[in-house]
Amino acid sequence: MILFPAIDLYEKKAVRLYKGDYANMTVYSENPIEIAQDFEKSGCTHIHMVDLEGAKDGTTPNLAIVEQVAKETSLFVEIGGGIRNMETVEKYLSAGVSRVILGTAAVNDEAFLRAAVEKYGDKIAVGADVKDGYIAIKGWLEKSAVTLEDFLAKMQEIGVKHIICTDISKDGAMQGTNLALYRQLSEKFKLDITASGGVSSMEDIAALRKMDIYGAIIGKAYYTGAIDLKEALEVAK
């Protein structure tokens, strides 16, 4: 199982939100590149980045930092947040990013999603952010009318390979991840699923690895010291 320690960007700082609430934000570092280098020193090979400003308004205000991480570390960089057209996909890929994550656009613009998958294959991932069983969009600020299972069935049909599935109710709450949800999805779909939201202990990581989940995102648990990355990497093997 691949571990993806996470950096959420807001005004060029590394921050975390509580359950996706922009009004409930903690700034952890003014220097995200240092954090990425720490991930690399710990032995991590991948990093998950989100542009929280981009997620709200579809822009790329933190592109320079994402590019710096891609150029100055050997990490596999995946980025999400506000990627709603081909121009933005290309901007990130030409900046050295390894994979871009479509969220709102995957729900609202199927033609764009299909074109992106056709052109870039598994460099395109889709974020399935779930709230009460439905897909949430626009930086989690809106709930769509699409259920998670219907959405994943459609993604599989389109040819999407990578899904980052976040249970918003667990995100940043440090109360464990939704193991039942990931077990159910991994049994039902032939998708590479990355678990996100509430991965906050070695027990979570061990349980996800046992069900053969593709990846797990570590966010707040790293920043608060609840998870030691070196130890987590051993458990994830």
Secondary structure, 3 states (H helix, E strand, C coil): CEEEEEEEEECCEEEEEECCEEEEEEEEECCHHHHHHHHHHCCCCEEEEEEHHHHHHCCCCCHHHHHHHHHHCCCEEEEECCCCCHHHHHHHHHCCCCEEEECHHHHHCHHHHHHHHHHHHHHEEEEEEEECCEEEECCCCEEEEEEHHHHHHHHHHHCCCEEEEEEHHHCCCCCCCCHHHHHHHHHHCCCEEEEECCCCCHHHHHHHHHCCCCEEEECHHHHCCCCCHHHHHHHHC
